[in-house]
């Protein structure tokens, strides 16, 4: 009888521990028909390698992840072996939207911060792409090629400076959370930018394993090279060609 009571107390204690733990809930919707029936994986970096945190299937354009939250961390949504988009696994009701116009995560503080930043970064990248279109148009309009390069190079330098400031500012503003290491490793693009950020960084950021490894590679080679293979780093967004194939419904896309 005493043994049964002890087991009851044990089960009650375990239930209380689970109920007191924070949890995450991720609800996803997709209007991309090719994703229906696909297996999606939520992956996080563990010991410098990606490991599965959770998985689910897309059914009629909907998918769902949930679980106990051990620690707030940056993860990546995968379809098979292809990274689709980054997200932060944190407490709250997180929403993922994948459609022909955007891939977005919202509903929790850090995800809102991350995707507001990514939207701004995308706008600057689009401005840089637009310079190529303007180059072609100016040639058609009969503008001297040297003059075109002078004008557009000046505009490209301004856009690049804005992008540098955006990335550096975001990292510095988020030194106290998981977003800073993620953005630093994925988006720092010059040695001066890296050195500038590190000069302002607290020890906790400098000693982060991914930051320390990345900074070591930069200082040793004096150039920015993203570590390979990708599985050894934080997850990144899907490459443009693949996401375009997916969004266009190209069944032959990898």
N, C-alpha and C positions, 0 to 999 in steps of 0.2 A: 504494500500500500504506500509506504514511504517512497519507494522507487517511482511509483506512478506520479506522486505529488512532485517529486524532483523533476521528472520529465515535463510535467505540466508547467512548472516554473521556468524551465529552460525554454520551452516553446514560447511562453509568454514574453520572456526576455528578448528572444530573437525577433519576435513580432514587433516589440517596442523599438528595438534598434533599427529595424527596417523602416518603421513608420516615422522615426525621427530623422532619417537620412533625407537629404535633398534629392530630388529627382528631376529628370529632364523629359520633356514631351516634345516631339518634333512631328508636325503634321505637314505633309507635302502634297502639292497639286501640280499636275503637268498637263498641258494641252498638246504636247508633242506625242503624236500617236505611236511613234516608233518605240517610245519608252514603255508602252503598255506591255505587261507580261515580263518585263526585264527585272533582273535581280539587282537591287541597289545595296551598297555597303557603306556603312559609316566607319571610316578608318582614322586612327590616331597614330601619332609617332610614339613608339616605345622602344627604347634601346637603339635609337637611330634607324629603326625600321618601322614600316607601316604595319599595324595589326588591326584586325577587325574588332570594332566595338559593338556593332550591331548590324543586322541585315534585314531586308524586307523585300516584298515584291510589289511592283506597281500594278494596281488593279483598277481599271476604269479611270485612269488618270489620278489615282490617289495612292499615297504611301504613308507609312507611319513608323516612327522609332520611339522607344521610351525605355527608361532604365534608371538605375540608381546612380547618382552623380558622386563619384569619388573625388574628382577635382575638376575645376574649370580648365578646359583645354581647347586648342584649335584642332579641328578635325577636317576631313574632306569627304564629300559625297562622291562615291564611285559607282560607275556602271561597268560591271566586269572589272577590267584592269585600267579603265580610263577615268581619270579624275575630272569630275564635272564642275565642282565649285567648293570653296572653303566655307566653313561655318564654325561658330564657337558653341561647344557643348556646355551649356550652363543652365542654371535653374530657370524655369519658366516655360511658357507655351510658345515654342519656336515654330515659325511658319516658313516653309520653302515654296517658292513659286518658280516653275520652269515653263516658259512659253516662248513663242516666236519672237517676243520683244525683249525679254530679259530673263536673267537668272538671279533671284534675289532671296535673301534670308532676312527675316524681321521677327519682332515680337519679344526680344530680350535686349538688355542694354548694350552688351558688347557687340552683338550682331548688328544692331542698328548703327552703332558707331562704325563698324567695319564696312558696311555696305554704303553708308553715306560717303565714306572715304573712297571706296572703289568707284562709286558713281562719278565723283570729282576727277579721279585719276583717268577714268575712261573718257571723260569729256576732253581732257588735255591730249590724250592719245588720238582722239578723233580729229582734233585741231591739227595735230602733226600730219595725219594722213591727208587731210584736206589740202595741205601745202602741195602735195604731189599732183592733185587735181588742178590746182591753180597754176602750177608750172606748165602743165599741158595746155591749159586754156590760154595762158599768156603767150606761149609759143604760137598758137593758132592766131592770136590777135596781132602777131608781128612784133612783139616786144623783143628787144635785143637780149640774147641769152645771158650775157654777162650781167645785164641789169636785172634780169629775173633772179639770177643766183644771189645777187647782192641783196635784193629786197627779201627774198624768201629765207635766206640764211639768217638775216637779222631777226625775222619773225620766229624762225625755228629756235634761235638762241633764247628768245623771250619765253617761249613755251617750255623749253627744257629747264629754264630757271624756275618757272612756276611749278613744274613737276618735282624738281629737286626740293623746293621749299615745302611743297605739300607733303612729300614723303618724310622729310626730316622733321617737320613740325608735328606730323601725326605720331611718329615714333617717340619723340620727346614728350608729347602730351600723354602718352600711354605707357611710360616706363613702369608703371605700377601694375600692369596687367599683361595678359598673354598676347595681346595684339602687337605690342612693340617688337618682340623677337620675330614674330611671323612676318610682319611687313619689312623689317630691317633685312632679314635674310633673303626675302623674295624680291625686294624692290630697290634696294640700295644699288646704285649703278656707277659709282665712281669712287676712287680712293679718297679724294677730298671730302666727299659726302660721308663716307664711312668714318673717317677720322673726326669729322665735325660732330657726328652723333656720339661717337665713343667718348669724346672729350667732355660731353655733358652728362653722360650716362652714370647712374648709380652703380655700385658694385654688384647688386643683385642682377641687374641687366647684363653687365659685362661678364659675369660668371655663369650665365645661362649656357648650358652645353652647346646649343646650336649657335648662339651668338659667338661664343669663344672659338668654336671650330671655324666659323665663317671668317671671323676677324683674323685668325691665324693664317688662313689661306690667302686673304687679301694682303696682309703685311709681308708674307713670304714671297708672293708672286708679283705684288704691286699692280695687280689687275683684278677685276671682278670676274670670277668664274663661279657659276652656280655649281655646287657639288653634285657629282653624279655617282651612282644612279639617283633618280628622283626619290626612290623609296628611302634613301638615307637622309632626306630633308623633310621639312614641313610640306604638306600637300599644297599644290598650286591649282590655279584655275585651269579648266580645259583649254587646249590649244584652239586657236580660232578656226582652223580648217575643219577640225573634227566636230566642234559644236555647230558649225554652219551646216555640215552634212546632216547632223542629227536633227537640227531644227528644220532643215529642208525636207526631212523625211527620206533621205537617201538610204535605201536599204543596203547599199554596198559599202557604207561607211564603216570604218573599223571601230 
